[in-house]
Amino acid sequence: MSGDLVTLVAEISPYVTAAVGAYGGAVLARAQEDAADATVEWGRKILQRIFGITDAPEETPETVADLVSDPGNEDFQAALRVRIAKMLAADAALVQEVRGMLVQAATSTVTVTASGSRSIAAHTNSGVAITGDNNTIHR
């Protein structure tokens, strides 16, 4: 395996490990969920591209399932990196796609700006956001 692939796998490793830790066995599931972190979401996208999207936990590849069972286990992390490296070594087109995804992950940023008195800036808001004086909230 070329050093270039080893480097690529090392670069995507934090993404896929974070995704497995956040999503657990659903990391390859078709359903979209809100990710708490862009790294997690990119990791999920990369894993889904490499391993495919599954409809059932039983379809999860063993190396992913092992890491799901113990996300902090460095041996399981290494085993997943080896499996990914082998899959990438066998598919040059996949390497290019994953590289492109990695570039997007590294350059995709969200900028939220609030300007003016009592402004609110939020990337995602799932609650009430009110500015002003003497407001009353009724639920």
Secondary structure, 3 states (H helix, E strand, C coil): CCHHHHHHHHHHHHHHHHHHHHHHHHHHECCCCCCCCHHHHHHHHHHHHHHCCECCHHHCCHHHHHHHHCCCCHHHHHHHHHHHHHHHHCCHHHHHHHHHHHHHHHHCCCCCCCCCCCCCCCCCCCCCCCCCCCCCCCC
